[in-house]
Amino acid sequence: MNGAEVRKRGIGFVGLGGITVTHRKGYRIYGLPFVAGYDPSPRARAAFAAEVPEARVYDTLEGLLNDPDVEVVDLATPHTREARLTPLQAIVKAGKPVYIQKPMAAYYQDALEMVECVEEAGVAAMVNQNMVWSPGAQALARLIVDEQAIGEPLLAQGEVRLRSDYSAERWFGKDERNWTAGNAVHLISVMHMVFGPPESIFAVTGVDSDHPGVTYDAFGTLIWRYRNGFSISLLTNGMYYGINPKPYVSEEIWVQGARGIIDTGPEEFLTVSWREDPTQPGGPILRRTYDIPGAWMPDGMGRGMQHFQQALDANAEPLCSVQDNLYVMAVIEATYKSNERREPVTIAEIMGDRFDPNYGPGWVHRYQHG
Ligand SMILES: NC(=O)c1ccc[n+]([C@@H]2O[C@H](COP(=O)([O-])OP(=O)(O)OC[C@H]3O[C@@H](n4cnc5c(N)ncnc54)[C@H](O)[C@@H]3O)[C@@H](O)[C@H]2O)c1
């Protein structure tokens, strides 16, 4: 699959903040054209104009949406209800497909409103859940779901630990829902893609006093339980300052199955370990390590948008469609509810009629190009 196979649609940005610089790096790799941008902030518009002098810069959303060269909108505003839902309503009314930065929202109800708004308009929408496009995550899905390389999964873990504070002026970190919604969502999205929704989540969230720029929420310890006994631990700590950090791109994921273990992270390597003779517990272990080319950032941004455009050509549902992403949002919602109640919370409770107990891995719902 390469960039030449897709009809390249002009991309228009709504929100021209820091992360869109990385979006554009990814789009350049895949030859995806960005033609215009809108942001209410003069400073953000000036930075965009300096970086992309050939693009048109708008100081109203209407101006951008009336630009016929804008065929896909990249919505990268802050993930508050106001900054997401209001522009989204105008974007879908203009009939433009929309690629929405993760997390879709901080609250499940806000995400549901966004999905309903997209569905009423009949417009295609996908979440830019970029870690699922990292080389390690893609390899993990292929080995576990397609090839069943380690048999039935028994136990999995994802771990990230780093220190993530923000200055007093930044909007980041000040919400009740900062860490799991904004950061652990990357690992949550990969687990959803590979294993699908769990039955329930038990979680603890919080913050230490050493985080002046993060008010409520800087870590999340999540246990996901599945009906068949499989479970996932997500150990995610954004306030860690000890001697053994695991920052982004060095995160760890391992999955233990009936016939072996896979170790990986978003980049560089993936190792499968298994017993030489499965009938001999404790016997010699065989290993195979794969070097994985590419990078999570910025490749993930470009690969996600390329996939969206391919799915648009085929009139097919993309991986990480907004509907699929409701399962990711439900895990986030269950996490915070579980912390408040100090008990497990089911995904069925959060999603109601939208919950399909047989949904399975997000991966099997993806559009496969070519
Ligand atoms: N790895 C990742 O995928 C990643 C990394 C960083 C941020 N993000 C997400 O991207 C989003 C934006 O983050 P950022 O770092 O670019 O933030 P930022 O604060 O740098 O930029 C946000 C921009 O949106 C603009 N904006 C606010 N309301 C708007 C509206 N209604 N219409 C148009 N523009 C509006 C602001 O003026 C600002 O320029 C957040 O949801 C964040 O969680 C994702």
The ligand as a MOL file (V3000), in Angstrom:
LIG
                    3D

  0  0  0     0  0            999 V3000
M  V30 BEGIN CTAB
M  V30 COUNTS 44 48 0 0 0
M  V30 BEGIN ATOM
M  V30 1 N -0.0970 12.1300 20.1840 0
M  V30 2 C -1.1920 12.7430 19.8880 0
M  V30 3 O -1.9520 12.2020 19.1550 0
M  V30 4 C -1.5090 14.0970 20.4910 0
M  V30 5 C -0.4910 14.8590 21.0400 0
M  V30 6 C -0.8050 16.1250 21.5050 0
M  V30 7 C -2.1240 16.5940 21.4830 0
M  V30 8 N -3.1070 15.7830 20.9940 0 CHG=1
M  V30 9 C -4.5220 16.2390 21.0130 0
M  V30 10 O -4.7060 17.2120 19.9850 0
M  V30 11 C -5.6450 18.2100 20.4290 0
M  V30 12 C -5.0080 19.5830 20.2770 0
M  V30 13 O -3.8160 19.6110 21.0260 0
M  V30 14 P -2.6410 20.6670 20.7550 0
M  V30 15 O -1.4460 20.1640 21.4780 0
M  V30 16 O -2.5180 20.9670 19.3210 0 CHG=-1
M  V30 17 O -3.2560 21.9200 21.5480 0
M  V30 18 P -2.9090 23.4630 21.3770 0
M  V30 19 O -3.4140 24.1370 22.5900 0
M  V30 20 O -1.4740 23.6290 20.9730 0
M  V30 21 O -3.7880 23.8940 20.1010 0
M  V30 22 C -5.1870 23.9140 20.0670 0
M  V30 23 C -5.5830 24.9530 19.0080 0
M  V30 24 O -7.0000 24.8570 18.7960 0
M  V30 25 C -7.4720 26.1920 18.6550 0
M  V30 26 N -8.9110 26.2120 18.9250 0
M  V30 27 C -9.5390 26.2370 20.1280 0
M  V30 28 N -10.8850 26.2340 19.9260 0
M  V30 29 C -11.0870 26.1980 18.5930 0
M  V30 30 C -12.2440 26.1620 17.7680 0
M  V30 31 N -13.4790 26.1350 18.2850 0
M  V30 32 N -12.0820 26.1510 16.4240 0
M  V30 33 C -10.8420 26.1400 15.8710 0
M  V30 34 N -9.7040 26.1590 16.6040 0
M  V30 35 C -9.8280 26.1870 17.9480 0
M  V30 36 C -6.6570 27.0220 19.6270 0
M  V30 37 O -6.6820 28.4080 19.3030 0
M  V30 38 C -5.2780 26.3950 19.4460 0
M  V30 39 O -4.5180 27.0390 18.4410 0
M  V30 40 C -6.0280 17.8300 21.8640 0
M  V30 41 O -7.2370 17.1240 21.8750 0
M  V30 42 C -4.8900 16.9340 22.3140 0
M  V30 43 O -5.2760 15.9930 23.2910 0
M  V30 44 C -2.8220 14.5640 20.4750 0
M  V30 END ATOM
M  V30 BEGIN BOND
M  V30 1 1 1 2
M  V30 2 2 2 3
M  V30 3 1 2 4
M  V30 4 1 4 5
M  V30 5 2 4 44
M  V30 6 2 5 6
M  V30 7 1 6 7
M  V30 8 2 7 8
M  V30 9 1 8 9
M  V30 10 1 8 44
M  V30 11 1 9 10
M  V30 12 1 9 42
M  V30 13 1 10 11
M  V30 14 1 11 12
M  V30 15 1 11 40
M  V30 16 1 12 13
M  V30 17 1 13 14
M  V30 18 2 14 15
M  V30 19 1 14 16
M  V30 20 1 14 17
M  V30 21 1 17 18
M  V30 22 2 18 19
M  V30 23 1 18 20
M  V30 24 1 18 21
M  V30 25 1 21 22
M  V30 26 1 22 23
M  V30 27 1 23 24
M  V30 28 1 23 38
M  V30 29 1 24 25
M  V30 30 1 25 26
M  V30 31 1 25 36
M  V30 32 1 26 27
M  V30 33 1 26 35
M  V30 34 2 27 28
M  V30 35 1 28 29
M  V30 36 1 29 30
M  V30 37 2 29 35
M  V30 38 1 30 31
M  V30 39 2 30 32
M  V30 40 1 32 33
M  V30 41 2 33 34
M  V30 42 1 34 35
M  V30 43 1 36 37
M  V30 44 1 36 38
M  V30 45 1 38 39
M  V30 46 1 40 41
M  V30 47 1 40 42
M  V30 48 1 42 43
M  V30 END BOND
M  V30 END CTAB
M  END
